[in-house]
């Protein structure tokens, strides 16, 4: 029996706020949530696995899927398309299981329009801009210019935090993972998500 | 510095669903929440402490306080008045601390009207009517007639579960205490309650 309808948990944050580590930890400890796999037209990079990291599509196939309404949200970033295929998400939700989305504020806006009641959005903030810069600088591969560009992009992304349901300031990975799990568990207990209440209860409210 | 505005957590349930045990456990493990102490005109019983179990008021004093608007909610039950004094609750909320309310659906309705944004309401359900009856019967002091009356009162109370934000089916005390703590923690992370976000964040959203 389906106990409840699944929910869509969105985690957004600027690059460097720790979102990727948080997502991985959450997926490790919460068996009932799975990451939504995006489709993209950008070329596959070494080590990336079709259907795990992305669904890799030719540009004309991506366009066809847009026209058929197969995406919950999509965007063009630096010349490549990225989108969330609707069907695997809807299948999971119907089974009463949850889906995790690692998307930016634009994707979140589109998802909200597509699935208002199922969406729970969480914005992850760094404790300070100094800490954010430190984390971005510690990624050895990035030059100072790239870091400056990322800081500017981060400010832009962070300015959208008021559009989210929950805010977590990521001081510490363990505390933040617990916070996300508590949000997930609380949202599962929301009245409107509980389809599996005892039968005697349903007969009361008539 | 105040990190956030406090919230009002309401736990309601029919008698026998385990609410009293849950409240006690929650107060033991959550130092930042305190039980709201009601005022009443009913006579003090042996062992009851003024200011801990109730504020005991003479009927004319209770009426004066109603007229002065000193109560967040009040009701007359079996000939005695019961009410929630507003001042201690508001003082705690302003300090960024939370208040627990052990009140019925009528009190919850009045609180909602008085403090919509600060209120988080949780309804505790027994796993089944059979289990509820078993729990009521196991209270040795109650006769069969009293149990039947309580069962009828319980059905009436339970029919109001759709007015609550969250529903917990109390199969197991530990799991239910965790569920309440998760709700409390999640609600504390709601964007609109977070007054203590890092300063750089506030400057972003202008």
Interface residues (C-beta under 8 A of the other chain):
Chain A: X123 X125 X127 X128 X129 X155 X158 X159 X161 X162 X164 X165 X166 X167 X168 X169 X178 X179 X181 X182 X183 X185 X186 X187 X189 X190 X191 X194 X197 X198 X200 X201 X204 X205
Chain B: X123 X125 X127 X128 X129 X155 X158 X159 X161 X162 X164 X165 X166 X167 X168 X169 X178 X179 X181 X182 X183 X185 X186 X187 X189 X190 X191 X194 X197 X198 X200 X201 X204 X205
